[in-house]
Amino acid sequence: MGLRLWIRRRGAVSTAVLLVCSAGVGMCLLSVLYLSGALQQGCDCSSFQSKRSESLKVAEGQHKLAVLVPLRDRFEELQDFVVHLSQFLEAQSVQHQIFAINQVDNLRFNRASLLNVGFLEAGEDFDYVALHDVDLLPNTQDLTYFFPETGPFHLAAPHLHPRYHYPTFIGGVLLLTRKQMIEVNGLSNVYWGWGLEDDELFARLRDAHLVIHRPGNITAGLKSFRHMHDRRVRKRDQIRCFDQQLLTRRRDRRTGLSTVRYTLLERRELTVDGAAVSVLNVQLQCSRQQTPWCDCVQNTGNSPKEKRREIIHALPPEDVIAPKIDWKKHISPDG
């Protein structure tokens, strides 16, 4: 007989309705994340216990890290992530809270917008954030998640990330102060589907004259992180429609923190093996006039490739954010 998982919503304790988790802990967490706001439920399963929001106890005057993790349908990875990273950060005495921003609408996945939402919902209690992929786990304590005093700190640097090695790569794990995130207006909201939102963020940091720092003297090299992505199970959304390449390959100076549109359906406080996570169930909103590619399911409505290439080549160099990649040199095989 498993332990009972109690799920707490803001301002209310769930009723004693039970779900039988015969498929295991992963399915239990999946059902929890998708519970309707009108139905508060408990769940019989192991490895979980109750959590109250006041359990985050931070000494006055210390830095506070909000770990922002955008996801959709990644609940097994989330369990491993929460336990591993919580223990990792506790070993470094980093005061932190993990926010899993879970996209529950029918639109295409928008990692950048979810990070904007996570930043806004985390609030002013945190003076720096980690923009963190759910499938990337640090393996060595030489990777420190301390407050980035001197500027943005890219932990998953090109010489350390298991897959991406091109010089302007800043994805995976990036530490920013709250001030820096606000200064660049967060991330662009036009990136529905997979790819390029980090490259546009690199351009924002560059234009703000923020110097990006990276770890040095890490002997673990490409084994510094464990990459949990399995492309056979988690296929990347690489659909391109309605000429989205023409906008997503150029600098976006219009959208960001100040323009992200969303509805927070629910916030739940959970623990996995004693490690806490705040789950934000979010519906993003899309302007189909500005980004008609937010819900397409196939490649359609695109101009001829040569025409798109001409338009991109005619842009000023500072407006083009597509990285220059040698695929053999800069990209390792996907998991």
NORBEL-V428073 format. One line per field, one symbol per residue. phi: phi as a letter, one per 30 degrees, with the letter a starting at -180 (. if undefined). burial: # if it has 9 or more other ideal C-beta (glycine too) atoms within 8 Angstrom, else .. A space follows every 10 residues. Layout:
phi->???
burial->???
//
This chain:
phi->.dddccccce iacdddcccd cddjdeddde dddcddddbc bcbdadibad bcddddccdd jddbccccbd aahbdddded dddddddddd dchcdabccc ccdcdcdddb eddddddedd ddiddccabc dbddcbcdcb dddccdedec keccdddedb ddbcbdecdb dibbcbdedd ddeciicdcc ccjcjidddd deddddddhc ddcbdbhcdd hdcdbcccdc ddccdddcdb bhhdddcdcb dccccledbd cabddabbcb bbhicdbccc dbcdcbcddd bdddbdcada icdeeddddd dddddeedcc cdddbcddcc bdedd
burial->..#.#####. ...#..###. #...###### ###.#....# #####..#.. #.#....... ..######## #..##.#### #########. .#.####### ####..#### ########## ##...#.### .########. .##.#.##.. ########## ######..## ########.# ##.#.##### ###..##### #####.##.# .####..#.# .#.##.##.. #.......## ########## ##...##..# .#.#.##### ##..###### ####.#.... ######.... .#.....#.. ##..#....# #........# #...#
//
